[in-house]
């Protein structure tokens, strides 16, 4: 299942329980390494299945005698224990965050308090930051990194230096012999 490209595709996934479960599995929004600590599950402690119980998404132990389940507020899901939001609301917040919507707009659309949304957005930024720290650096024959140094603009002090923006051509700077032109010239990519 591809990541949704617009609101219609997202809400089709959110409103269809089977597609929502598949979406959660593909994006690893739950901990796959969880084991049931019930003494009845000693033979097969990691026999879990995502399912809906009373319109709530849960991770359920499939051993016949146990049948324990964990809700979205438990540490099984890679989310917050303290939240009173259900899994569908959390996924909706993740969607609005990934679409770069503001906290106020997200609050209007979902009906969730702005303070809660702000905390969730910060949590998602922290998760992304941790993932980026663990990611390997870009290198190899397939990768080429170009740095356009003309866009690094220094801070002006005493009304000197770096007067013109290097990425915008003005009438004075279009002349190559102009005295106001920054050093260097802007190059375009490959």
C-alpha positions in Angstrom: 0.0 0.0 0.0 1.4 3.4 -1.0 1.5 6.4 1.3 -1.6 8.5 0.6 -1.1 11.5 -1.7 -4.1 13.6 -0.7 -6.9 13.8 1.9 -9.3 11.6 0.0 -6.8 8.7 -0.1 -5.9 9.2 3.5 -9.5 9.2 4.8 -10.3 6.1 2.7 -7.5 4.3 4.5 -8.5 5.7 7.9 -12.2 4.8 7.5 -11.5 1.2 6.3 -10.3 -1.0 9.2 -8.5 -3.5 7.0 -6.6 -0.8 5.1 -5.8 1.0 8.4 -4.3 -2.2 9.9 -2.2 -2.7 6.8 -1.1 0.9 6.9 0.0 0.6 10.6 1.9 -2.6 9.8 3.8 -1.2 6.8 4.8 2.0 8.6 5.8 0.1 11.8 3.6 2.1 14.1 3.6 -0.7 16.6 6.3 -2.7 18.4 6.7 -6.1 16.6 9.0 -7.5 19.3 6.4 -7.4 22.1 5.9 -10.6 24.1 3.0 -11.5 26.3 4.0 -11.9 29.9 1.0 -14.0 30.9 2.0 -17.4 32.3 -0.4 -19.1 29.9 1.5 -17.8 26.9 4.9 -19.3 27.9 5.1 -21.6 24.8 4.4 -18.9 22.1 4.7 -15.5 23.8 4.8 -13.4 20.6 1.6 -14.5 18.9 -0.1 -11.1 18.4 -2.5 -9.8 15.8 -3.8 -6.2 15.1 -7.6 -6.1 15.3 -10.5 -3.9 16.3 -12.4 -4.5 19.5 -15.4 -2.3 20.1 -14.3 0.2 17.4 -10.8 0.5 19.1 -7.6 -0.7 17.5 -5.8 -3.1 19.7 -2.9 -5.6 19.6 -4.4 -8.9 20.7 -2.7 -12.1 22.0 -3.9 -15.0 19.9 -3.2 -17.8 22.3 -6.5 -19.5 23.0 -6.4 -19.3 26.8 -5.0 -15.8 27.1 -6.7 -13.4 24.7 -5.1 -10.3 26.4 -5.0 -7.1 24.3 -3.1 -3.9 24.4 -4.6 -0.5 23.4 -2.9 2.3 21.6 -2.1 3.9 25.0 0.1 1.0 26.0 3.9 1.0 25.3 3.3 -1.6 22.6 2.5 1.1 20.1 5.4 3.4 19.5 3.5 6.3 20.9 2.7 8.1 24.2 1.2 6.3 27.3 -0.3 9.5 28.7 -2.5 10.3 25.6 -6.2 10.0 25.7 -6.4 9.9 22.0 -7.4 6.8 20.1 -5.2 5.3 17.4 -7.3 6.8 14.6 -6.9 10.3 16.0 -3.2 9.8 16.4 -2.8 8.6 12.8 -4.9 11.7 11.7 -2.5 13.9 13.6 0.5 12.2 12.0 -1.1 12.8 8.6 -1.7 16.6 9.2 1.9 16.9 10.6 3.3 15.2 7.5 1.4 17.6 5.3 3.0 20.5 7.2 -0.3 22.0 8.4 -0.4 24.4 11.4 -1.4 23.4 14.9 -4.5 25.7 14.6 -5.7 24.2 11.3 -5.2 20.7 12.6 -7.2 21.5 15.7 -10.0 22.9 13.6 -10.1 19.8 11.4 -9.7 17.1 14.1 -11.4 18.7 17.1 -8.3 18.0 19.3 -6.9 20.6 21.7 -4.1 22.8 20.3 -1.9 22.0 23.3 -2.2 18.3 22.7 -1.5 18.7 19.0 1.6 20.8 19.7 2.9 18.1 22.0 2.3 15.4 19.4 4.0 17.5 16.7 7.0 17.9 18.9 7.1 14.2 19.6 7.0 13.4 15.8 9.9 15.9 15.2 11.9 14.1 17.9 11.2 10.7 16.4 12.3 12.0 13.0 15.4 13.5 14.5 16.4 10.2 16.2 15.8 8.4 12.9 18.1 10.8 11.0 20.8 10.4 13.6 20.7 6.6 13.1 20.7 6.8 9.3 23.9 6.2 7.5 25.5 9.2 5.8 25.0 9.7 2.0 28.0 8.5 0.1 28.9 6.3 -2.8 29.0 6.5 -6.6 25.3 7.1 -7.0 25.2 10.1 -4.7 26.6 13.5 -5.6 26.1 16.5 -3.2 26.4 20.0 -4.6 26.6 22.9 -2.3 25.8 26.3 -3.7 27.9 28.6 -1.6 26.4 31.7 -3.1 23.3 31.1 -1.0 25.3 31.3 2.3 24.7 34.9 3.1 26.6 36.5 5.9 25.3 38.9 8.4 25.7 42.6 7.4 27.6 44.7 9.8 28.1 48.5 9.6 26.2 48.5 6.2 29.1 46.7 4.5 29.4 43.5 2.5 26.9 41.0 1.1 24.6 43.8 0.0 22.7 42.0 -2.8 21.0 38.7 -2.5 23.0 36.3 -4.6 20.1 34.2 -5.9 18.1 37.3 -7.2 19.4 39.3 -10.0 18.7 43.0 -9.9 19.2 45.7 -12.5 22.5 46.8 -10.9 23.9 43.2 -10.6 23.0 42.1 -14.1 26.1 44.0 -15.3 29.1 41.7 -14.7 31.3 44.7 -14.1 29.1 46.2 -11.4 30.9 47.1 -8.1 27.9 46.0 -6.0 28.0 42.4 -7.2 28.8 39.8 -4.6 31.9 37.7 -5.3 31.3 34.5 -7.3 28.4 33.7 -9.5 25.4 31.5 -9.1 25.6 28.1 -11.0 22.6 25.9 -11.9 22.5 22.2 -11.1 23.4 19.3 -13.4 
